[in-house]
Amino acid sequence: MDSHGADWNRCRVPYDMSKSKFGELPSSTASANRYDRREWAGAFGDLGTLVPFVMAYVSVLKLDPFGVLFGFGVSMMCCGWFYRTPFPVQPMKAAGAVATSQAAQASLVTPGAVYGAGLATSLIWLFLGATGIAHRLARWVSQPVSRGVVLGLALAFMLQGMKLMAEQWPLAAIGLFTVLALAGSRRVPGIFALLILGVGWTALRQPELLLKLGGIQLQVQWPVWTWPTISGPDLLVGTMLLALPQVPLTLGNAIIGVRAENNRLFPDRPVTDREVALSTGFLNLFGSAVGGVPMCHGAGGMAGHVAFGARTGGSLVILGGLLLLLALFFSGSVLTLFEAIPRAVLGTILFVTGMQLAKGQIGPRRGRRALGVMLVTAVLAAWNAALGLGVGLILQHIVLRRDGLDAA
């Protein structure tokens, strides 16, 4: 076996189904959730993804903000309690982009279609997880490919962050300097300073928004069962346009990527692809029933929480609890509340998240072939995660298996 063969052996993805089973409590070595200052700071590390998609769903598709916030809130709290790591719950990006742009312009997507997409997504991932297909699919992916997908996501986050930062570059520059300067501070977490800076900027530039914020009133709402509102055409549109195109992206980032990132950062609290697939199914089953949007996990979300201080599931419980309070008492004012956070601040959060995620993919020295596969996968995944995963798998078998080694 030559040096490239040795590199390929080192690049295999470790996977042990015996380490964790869905439905069992974490092992006794797992850290208990904490709710200290750092966990509170880390709770806001994924706002750069969450806020824009929630605003788009509510403003463009006119979804009831209560259902969207309630679905996220309960799902985050459950994941924080179960996984005991900063295991994120995010909107599915491809489904959200289609629902709020192209399909919405053609009047193809209704709120019922979004709920139908969540229901179809839940059935897909419950099936893939329960049958073990998700596990078998994940075993085909080598470490250079999985790292390449995550690195591509990191690059995409940084590029998107820079686009948002460019809209208000003085604020973004001050915000980025503030976050980096406070990166090691335990007394003043950088995310708090960044959010305060952003709200202060909004107050100076848009004083009329302060009047709107001052007029917010408490409005109590309760969950509504939305499955009866899903028609046959809604289910068909949701499945074909939103749920199915998202599957390969979910496999690459929200199953393989987040499992790899979680197990790298928290080896004492490992998860399996089967767990994550089933978890994705369950949270969409619940979300579609109460008016939520298609949701997933994601390596980028975990990197965001960790970058700003989170180390346990307490950060998810905190964020989920806050979203639950917004849903129950202030869902009618959520757009006004979110408008107080400048887009440049959200871009700064995305950029720092991308930096954290990219840093984690710089591992031990690899052979030229493995490194080449990872970089090609990353470049393509930065544009489209599904394309990056597909090309990476092809290169994995053409380039790396040239040494006569099994990819399993």
C-alpha positions as CSV (number, residue, x, y, z in Angstrom):
1,M,0.0,0.0,0.0
2,D,1.5,3.4,-1.0
3,S,1.3,6.7,1.0
4,H,-1.9,7.6,-0.6
5,G,-3.5,4.4,0.6
6,A,-2.4,5.2,4.1
7,D,-3.9,8.7,3.7
8,W,-7.2,7.1,2.6
9,N,-7.3,4.9,5.7
10,R,-6.8,7.9,7.9
11,C,-9.6,9.7,6.1
12,R,-12.3,7.2,6.7
13,V,-15.3,8.4,8.7
14,P,-15.5,6.7,12.1
15,Y,-18.9,5.5,12.8
16,D,-20.1,3.3,15.7
17,M,-23.8,2.7,16.0
18,S,-23.3,1.2,19.5
19,K,-22.2,4.5,20.9
20,S,-25.6,6.1,21.0
21,K,-29.2,5.0,20.2
22,F,-32.1,7.2,19.6
23,G,-34.4,7.4,22.5
24,E,-31.8,6.6,25.1
25,L,-30.4,9.1,27.6
26,P,-26.9,10.4,27.0
27,S,-24.2,8.5,28.9
28,S,-23.2,9.3,32.4
29,T,-20.1,11.1,31.1
30,A,-22.2,13.6,29.2
31,S,-22.1,17.1,30.6
32,A,-25.2,18.5,32.1
33,N,-26.8,21.5,30.5
34,R,-25.7,24.9,31.8
35,Y,-27.5,28.2,31.7
36,D,-24.7,30.6,32.5
37,R,-23.6,33.8,30.8
38,R,-21.7,32.0,28.0
39,E,-24.7,29.7,27.2
40,W,-26.9,32.8,27.0
41,A,-24.4,34.4,24.6
42,G,-24.1,31.3,22.5
43,A,-27.9,31.1,22.3
44,F,-27.8,34.0,19.9
45,G,-25.1,32.6,17.6
46,D,-27.5,31.3,15.0
47,L,-29.6,34.5,14.5
48,G,-27.9,35.2,11.2
49,T,-29.8,32.2,9.7
50,L,-32.9,32.2,11.8
51,V,-34.0,35.8,11.6
52,P,-33.9,36.4,7.8
53,F,-35.9,33.2,7.0
54,V,-38.5,33.8,9.7
55,M,-39.0,37.4,8.4
56,A,-39.3,36.1,4.8
57,Y,-41.8,33.4,5.7
58,V,-44.0,35.8,7.6
59,S,-43.7,38.9,5.3
60,V,-43.7,37.1,1.9
61,L,-45.9,34.1,2.4
62,K,-48.0,35.6,5.2
63,L,-47.5,32.6,7.5
64,D,-48.8,33.0,11.0
65,P,-45.7,34.0,13.0
66,F,-47.1,32.2,16.0
67,G,-46.8,28.8,14.3
68,V,-43.3,29.5,12.9
69,L,-42.0,30.7,16.3
70,F,-43.8,28.0,18.3
71,G,-42.4,25.2,16.1
72,F,-38.9,26.5,16.4
73,G,-39.2,27.2,20.1
74,V,-40.4,23.7,21.2
75,S,-38.1,21.9,18.8
76,M,-35.0,23.8,20.1
77,M,-35.9,23.1,23.7
78,C,-36.4,19.4,23.1
79,C,-33.1,19.1,21.2
80,G,-31.2,21.0,23.9
81,W,-32.6,18.7,26.5
82,F,-32.0,15.5,24.6
83,Y,-28.6,16.1,23.0
84,R,-27.0,18.2,25.7
85,T,-24.8,19.9,23.1
86,P,-25.5,23.1,21.1
87,F,-27.4,21.0,18.6
88,P,-29.1,23.5,16.3
89,V,-32.6,23.7,14.8
90,Q,-32.6,25.8,11.6
91,P,-35.0,26.5,8.7
92,M,-34.3,24.4,5.7
93,K,-32.5,26.8,3.4
94,A,-33.4,25.4,0.0
95,A,-37.0,24.9,0.9
96,G,-37.2,28.4,2.4
97,A,-35.6,30.0,-0.6
98,V,-37.9,28.4,-3.1
99,A,-41.0,29.0,-0.9
100,T,-40.3,32.7,-0.5
101,S,-38.9,33.6,-3.9
102,Q,-39.6,31.8,-7.2
103,A,-42.6,29.7,-6.2
104,A,-44.2,32.5,-4.2
105,Q,-43.9,34.8,-7.3
106,A,-45.8,32.2,-9.3
107,S,-48.4,31.7,-6.6
108,L,-47.5,28.1,-6.4
109,V,-46.8,28.0,-2.7
110,T,-49.4,28.7,-0.1
111,P,-49.1,28.3,3.7
112,G,-50.7,24.9,3.3
113,A,-48.0,23.9,0.9
114,V,-45.3,24.9,3.4
115,Y,-47.1,22.7,6.1
116,G,-47.4,19.9,3.6
117,A,-43.6,20.2,2.9
118,G,-42.9,19.8,6.6
119,L,-45.2,16.8,6.8
120,A,-43.5,15.2,3.7
121,T,-40.1,16.0,5.1
122,S,-40.9,14.3,8.4
123,L,-42.1,11.1,6.7
124,I,-39.0,11.0,4.5
125,W,-36.5,11.2,7.3
126,L,-38.5,9.0,9.7
127,F,-38.4,6.3,7.0
128,L,-34.7,6.8,6.2
129,G,-33.8,6.8,9.9
130,A,-35.9,3.9,11.0
131,T,-34.9,1.6,8.1
132,G,-31.2,2.4,8.5
133,I,-30.9,3.8,5.0
134,A,-29.6,7.1,6.3
135,H,-26.9,5.2,8.1
136,R,-25.9,3.3,5.0
137,L,-25.9,6.4,2.8
138,A,-23.7,8.2,5.3
139,R,-21.2,5.4,5.4
140,W,-20.5,6.0,1.7
141,V,-19.1,9.4,2.5
142,S,-15.4,9.6,3.3
143,Q,-13.9,12.2,5.7
144,P,-12.4,14.4,2.9
145,V,-15.9,14.6,1.3
146,S,-17.7,15.3,4.6
147,R,-15.1,17.9,5.6
148,G,-15.4,19.4,2.2
149,V,-19.2,19.8,2.5
150,V,-18.8,21.5,5.9
151,L,-15.9,23.7,4.6
152,G,-18.1,24.7,1.7
153,L,-20.9,25.7,4.0
154,A,-18.4,27.8,6.0
155,L,-17.3,29.6,2.8
156,A,-21.0,30.2,1.9
157,F,-21.7,31.6,5.4
158,M,-18.7,34.0,5.1
159,L,-19.7,35.2,1.6
160,Q,-23.3,35.7,2.6
161,G,-22.1,37.5,5.7
162,M,-19.9,39.8,3.7
163,K,-22.8,40.7,1.4
164,L,-24.9,41.7,4.4
165,M,-22.0,43.5,6.1
166,A,-21.4,45.6,2.9
167,E,-24.8,47.2,3.2
168,Q,-23.7,49.0,6.3
169,W,-19.9,48.6,6.3
170,P,-19.0,51.1,9.1
171,L,-21.4,49.2,11.5
172,A,-20.1,45.9,10.3
173,A,-16.4,46.9,10.8
174,I,-17.0,48.1,14.3
175,G,-19.1,45.0,15.1
176,L,-16.5,42.6,13.8
177,F,-13.7,44.3,15.7
178,T,-15.9,44.2,18.9
179,V,-16.6,40.5,18.5
180,L,-13.0,39.6,17.9
181,A,-11.7,41.9,20.7
182,L,-14.1,40.2,23.2
183,A,-13.6,36.7,21.9
184,G,-11.7,35.6,25.0
185,S,-13.8,37.6,27.5
186,R,-15.9,35.8,30.0
187,R,-17.4,38.9,31.5
188,V,-18.7,40.6,28.4
189,P,-19.6,38.1,25.6
190,G,-19.1,39.6,22.2
191,I,-22.6,38.7,20.9
192,F,-24.2,40.9,23.6
193,A,-22.0,43.9,22.7
194,L,-22.7,43.3,19.0
195,L,-26.5,43.2,19.5
196,I,-26.5,46.3,21.7
197,L,-24.4,48.1,19.1
198,G,-26.9,47.1,16.4
199,V,-29.9,48.2,18.3
200,G,-28.2,51.5,19.1
201,W,-27.4,52.0,15.4
202,T,-31.1,51.3,14.6
203,A,-32.2,53.8,17.2
204,L,-30.0,56.5,15.7
205,R,-30.9,55.7,12.0
206,Q,-34.6,54.8,12.4
207,P,-36.0,56.6,15.5
208,E,-39.5,55.9,14.2
209,L,-38.9,52.2,14.9
210,L,-38.5,53.0,18.6
211,L,-42.0,54.4,18.6
212,K,-43.3,51.1,17.0
213,L,-41.3,49.1,19.6
214,G,-42.8,51.2,22.4
215,G,-46.3,50.5,21.1
216,I,-46.0,46.7,21.3
217,Q,-48.7,45.1,23.3
218,L,-49.0,41.7,24.9
219,Q,-51.3,39.3,22.8
220,V,-51.8,35.8,24.1
221,Q,-52.1,33.1,21.5
222,W,-52.4,29.3,21.6
223,P,-51.4,26.6,19.1
224,V,-53.7,25.8,16.2
225,W,-53.8,22.3,14.5
226,T,-52.9,22.9,10.9
227,W,-52.9,19.4,9.3
228,P,-56.6,19.7,8.4
229,T,-55.8,22.8,6.3
230,I,-53.4,20.9,4.1
231,S,-55.2,20.0,0.8
232,G,-54.1,17.4,-1.7
233,P,-52.6,20.0,-4.1
234,D,-50.8,21.6,-1.1
235,L,-49.2,18.3,-0.2
236,L,-48.2,17.6,-3.8
237,V,-46.6,21.1,-4.3
238,G,-44.9,21.0,-0.9
239,T,-43.5,17.5,-1.6
240,M,-42.3,18.1,-5.2
241,L,-41.1,21.7,-5.0
242,L,-39.9,22.0,-1.4
243,A,-39.3,18.6,0.4
244,L,-37.7,16.4,-2.3
245,P,-35.1,19.0,-3.6
246,Q,-34.0,19.5,0.0
247,V,-33.2,15.8,0.7
248,P,-29.6,15.8,-0.7
249,L,-28.7,19.1,1.0
250,T,-30.1,17.8,4.3
251,L,-28.1,14.6,4.0
252,G,-24.8,16.4,3.4
253,N,-25.1,19.3,5.9
254,A,-27.9,18.5,8.3
255,I,-27.2,14.8,8.8
256,I,-23.5,14.0,8.0
257,G,-22.1,17.5,8.6
258,V,-23.7,18.2,11.9
259,R,-23.0,14.6,13.2
260,A,-19.3,15.0,12.3
261,E,-19.1,18.5,13.8
262,N,-20.9,17.4,17.0
263,N,-18.6,14.4,17.5
264,R,-15.5,16.4,16.8
265,L,-16.4,19.1,19.3
266,F,-18.1,16.9,21.9
267,P,-16.6,13.4,21.7
268,D,-18.1,12.6,25.2
269,R,-21.6,13.3,23.8
270,P,-21.6,11.5,20.4
271,V,-24.6,11.3,18.0
272,T,-25.3,9.0,15.1
273,D,-26.7,9.6,11.6
274,R,-29.7,7.5,12.6
275,E,-30.4,9.7,15.6
276,V,-30.1,12.9,13.5
277,A,-32.3,11.5,10.7
278,L,-35.0,10.5,13.2
279,S,-34.7,13.8,15.1
280,T,-35.2,15.7,11.8
281,G,-38.3,13.6,11.1
282,F,-39.8,14.2,14.6
283,L,-39.3,17.9,14.7
284,N,-40.9,18.4,11.2
285,L,-43.8,16.1,12.2
286,F,-44.5,18.4,15.1
287,G,-43.8,21.6,13.2
288,S,-46.1,20.8,10.4
289,A,-48.9,20.1,12.9
290,V,-48.7,23.5,14.6
291,G,-48.0,25.8,11.6
292,G,-44.2,25.6,11.6
293,V,-41.9,25.6,8.6
294,P,-39.5,22.8,7.3
295,M,-36.7,22.5,9.9
296,C,-33.4,20.7,10.1
297,H,-30.1,20.6,12.0
298,G,-26.9,22.0,10.6
299,A,-23.2,22.2,11.1
300,G,-23.3,25.9,10.5
301,G,-25.8,26.5,13.3
302,M,-23.7,24.5,15.7
303,A,-20.6,26.5,14.8
304,G,-22.5,29.7,15.4
305,H,-23.6,28.7,18.9
306,V,-20.1,27.5,19.7
307,A,-18.4,30.5,18.3
308,F,-20.2,32.8,20.8
309,G,-19.7,30.6,23.8
310,A,-22.2,27.7,23.9
311,R,-20.9,24.4,25.2
312,T,-24.1,22.6,26.2
313,G,-27.7,22.2,25.2
314,G,-28.6,25.0,27.6
315,S,-28.1,27.5,24.8
316,L,-30.8,25.8,22.7
317,V,-33.1,25.6,25.7
318,I,-32.6,29.3,26.3
319,L,-33.2,30.3,22.6
320,G,-36.1,28.0,22.3
321,G,-37.6,29.4,25.5
322,L,-37.3,33.0,24.2
323,L,-38.9,32.0,20.9
324,L,-41.7,30.3,22.8
325,L,-42.4,33.5,24.8
326,L,-42.4,35.5,21.6
327,A,-44.9,33.1,20.1
328,L,-47.2,33.0,23.0
329,F,-47.3,36.7,23.9
330,F,-45.7,38.8,21.1
331,S,-46.0,36.9,17.8
332,G,-48.0,39.8,16.3
333,S,-45.0,42.1,16.7
334,V,-42.2,39.8,15.7
335,L,-41.4,41.6,12.5
336,T,-41.0,44.9,14.4
337,L,-38.7,43.2,16.9
338,F,-36.5,41.6,14.3
339,E,-36.3,44.9,12.3
340,A,-34.4,46.3,15.3
341,I,-31.4,44.1,14.4
342,P,-29.6,45.6,11.4
343,R,-28.7,43.3,8.5
344,A,-25.0,44.2,8.9
345,V,-25.1,42.7,12.4
346,L,-26.7,39.5,11.1
347,G,-24.0,39.4,8.5
348,T,-21.3,39.8,11.1
349,I,-22.8,36.8,13.0
350,L,-22.7,34.8,9.8
351,F,-19.2,35.7,9.0
352,V,-17.9,34.8,12.5
353,T,-19.9,31.5,12.3
354,G,-18.2,30.7,8.9
355,M,-14.8,31.4,10.4
356,Q,-15.5,29.1,13.3
357,L,-16.7,26.4,11.0
358,A,-13.8,26.7,8.6
359,K,-11.3,26.6,11.4
360,G,-12.7,23.2,12.6
361,Q,-12.0,21.6,9.2
362,I,-8.2,22.2,9.3
363,G,-7.1,18.9,10.6
364,P,-4.0,16.7,10.4
365,R,-1.9,16.8,7.2
366,R,-3.4,14.8,4.5
367,G,-2.1,13.4,1.2
368,R,-2.5,15.3,-2.0
369,R,-5.4,13.3,-3.3
370,A,-7.5,13.5,-0.1
371,L,-6.8,17.3,0.2
372,G,-7.7,17.8,-3.5
373,V,-11.0,15.9,-3.0
374,M,-11.8,18.0,0.0
375,L,-11.1,21.3,-1.7
376,V,-13.0,20.5,-4.8
377,T,-16.0,19.4,-2.7
378,A,-15.7,22.6,-0.7
379,V,-15.7,25.0,-3.6
380,L,-18.7,23.3,-5.2
381,A,-20.5,22.9,-1.9
382,A,-20.1,26.7,-1.2
383,W,-22.4,27.2,-4.2
384,N,-24.7,24.1,-3.8
385,A,-24.2,21.6,-1.0
386,A,-25.9,18.8,-3.0
387,L,-23.7,19.4,-6.0
388,G,-20.6,19.4,-3.8
389,L,-21.6,16.2,-2.1
390,G,-22.4,14.4,-5.4
391,V,-19.1,15.5,-7.1
392,G,-17.2,14.7,-3.9
393,L,-18.6,11.1,-3.9
394,I,-17.6,10.6,-7.5
395,L,-14.1,11.9,-6.9
396,Q,-13.8,9.8,-3.8
397,H,-14.4,6.6,-5.8
398,I,-12.3,7.7,-8.8
399,V,-9.4,9.3,-7.1
400,L,-9.1,7.8,-3.7
401,R,-10.2,4.2,-4.5
402,R,-7.5,4.1,-7.2
403,D,-5.4,2.6,-4.4
404,G,-7.7,-0.4,-4.3
405,L,-9.3,0.5,-0.9
406,D,-13.0,0.1,0.1
407,A,-14.9,3.3,0.7
408,A,-16.9,2.0,3.5
